[in-house]
Amino acid sequence: MDKKEKFLNKIPLLDKIKILQAIDCILIGDIRFLDIKKLKGSDNQFRVRVGKYRIKFTKHATFNQVAEVTHRNDNTY
């Protein structure tokens, strides 16, 4: 079990469902309705906010790769 799966197992069920739906949208490339911002200092790294959580992903020419799922706190931004 990797770090992302361990994190997802610890969060509440409704939040987990929203995060998994957002991850599915990221992986298939349908990111129109997500709260996305480009990360500074990189050409192809983005973040998606889902409630009090955020998903970092890398956008490639033919696919998207989820890098990390973390909990937002006061020091995040």
VEXKE-7974 format. One record per residue: y, z negated, x negated of N, C-alpha, C in turn. Coordinates in steps of 0.05 Angstrom, whole numbers, padded with zeros to 5 digits, always signed. Layout:
N
YZXYZXYZX
...
//
This chain:
77
-00023+00000-00017+00000+00000+00000+00025+00000-00018
+00043+00019-00013+00067+00021-00030+00089+00004-00018
+00111+00004-00032+00134-00013-00026+00146-00007+00002
+00147+00018+00009+00159+00026+00035+00141+00016+00058
+00115+00018+00055+00096+00009+00076+00098-00022+00079
+00099-00036+00057+00102-00066+00058+00127-00074+00073
+00149-00060+00067+00174-00067+00080+00173-00061+00110
+00161-00039+00117+00159-00032+00146+00141-00051+00161
+00121-00063+00148+00103-00082+00161+00118-00108+00167
+00139-00114+00153+00153-00140+00157+00175-00139+00178
+00183-00115+00187+00206-00114+00206+00196-00114+00234
+00214-00121+00254+00206-00121+00282+00197-00093+00292
+00181-00093+00313+00168-00069+00323+00189-00048+00332
+00209-00056+00348+00228-00036+00358+00244-00024+00335
+00251-00039+00315+00265-00028+00292+00247-00009+00277
+00221-00017+00274+00202+00000+00260+00199+00027+00274
+00198+00027+00300+00195+00052+00316+00219+00070+00310
+00244+00059+00311+00268+00075+00306+00268+00086+00278
+00260+00070+00258+00259+00079+00231+00239+00101+00227
+00215+00098+00238+00194+00118+00236+00203+00144+00249
+00217+00143+00271+00227+00167+00284+00248+00181+00267
+00265+00165+00254+00285+00177+00236+00271+00189+00212
+00251+00176+00201+00236+00187+00178+00223+00214+00186
+00211+00215+00210+00199+00240+00219+00220+00262+00221
+00243+00256+00231+00265+00276+00233+00273+00285+00205
+00275+00266+00187+00283+00274+00159+00262+00292+00147
+00236+00285+00150+00215+00301+00137+00212+00329+00149
+00218+00332+00175+00216+00359+00186+00242+00375+00184
+00263+00361+00176+00289+00375+00171+00308+00375+00194
+00301+00361+00216+00318+00361+00240+00336+00336+00238
+00358+00338+00222+00375+00315+00217+00402+00317+00231
+00404+00333+00252+00430+00337+00266+00440+00312+00279
+00423+00296+00290+00431+00273+00307+00430+00247+00292
+00426+00247+00266+00424+00222+00250+00451+00216+00237
+00456+00190+00232+00480+00181+00219+00476+00184+00189
+00484+00208+00178+00478+00214+00150+00504+00215+00134
+00503+00205+00110+00525+00208+00091+00513+00214+00064
+00528+00231+00049+00520+00238+00022+00526+00215+00003
+00508+00209-00015+00513+00188-00035+00530+00198-00058
+00549+00183-00066+00566+00191-00088+00551+00193-00114
+00559+00212-00130+00547+00216-00157+00522+00233-00157
+00514+00244-00134+00490+00260-00133+00495+00284-00114
+00483+00306-00121+00486+00330-00104+00467+00331-00080
+00444+00317-00083+00423+00321-00062+00412+00294-00052
+00426+00272-00056+00416+00246-00045+00434+00238-00022
+00421+00229+00000+00434+00221+00024+00424+00195+00034
+00438+00183+00054+00428+00159+00067+00432+00162+00097
+00413+00149+00111+00414+00149+00140+00415+00120+00149
+00434+00114+00167+00435+00087+00178+00419+00086+00204
+00402+00067+00207+00387+00062+00231+00390+00033+00238
+00409+00026+00254+00414-00002+00261+00423-00017+00236
+00409-00039+00229+00417-00054+00205+00400-00046+00181
+00387-00023+00182+00371-00013+00160+00382+00013+00151
+00374+00021+00126+00382+00048+00117+00359+00061+00102
+00359+00087+00104+00338+00103+00092+00351+00122+00072
+00343+00120+00047+00353+00139+00026+00333+00162+00024
+00344+00186+00022+00326+00209+00019+00339+00230+00001
+00322+00247-00010+00331+00268-00027+00325+00295-00013
+00345+00311-00012+00343+00337+00001+00338+00359-00020
+00315+00372-00017+00308+00395-00035+00311+00421-00019
+00308+00442-00032+00311+00469-00019+00292+00473+00004
+00267+00464+00001+00247+00470+00021+00236+00445+00036
+00243+00421+00026+00233+00397+00039+00252+00374+00033
+00248+00352+00048+00262+00327+00043+00242+00305+00035
+00251+00288+00018+00233+00267+00008+00246+00239+00012
+00233+00222+00027+00243+00195+00031+00239+00178+00006
+00261+00166-00004+00260+00151-00028+00257+00121-00023
+00271+00111-00003+00272+00082+00000+00281+00074+00028
+00270+00052+00039+00279+00041+00064+00287+00012+00058
+00312+00005+00063+00322-00022+00057+00338-00034+00080
+00342-00060+00079+00357-00074+00098+00386-00075+00089
+00405-00069+00108+00433-00071+00101+00443-00099+00102
+00460-00106+00084+00473-00133+00084+00503-00129+00077
+00517-00151+00074+00546-00150+00069+00553-00136+00043
+00535-00136+00023+00540-00125-00003+00531-00096-00005
+00519-00085+00016+00508-00058+00015+00530-00037+00010
+00552-00039+00026+00573-00019+00023+00597-00032+00012
//
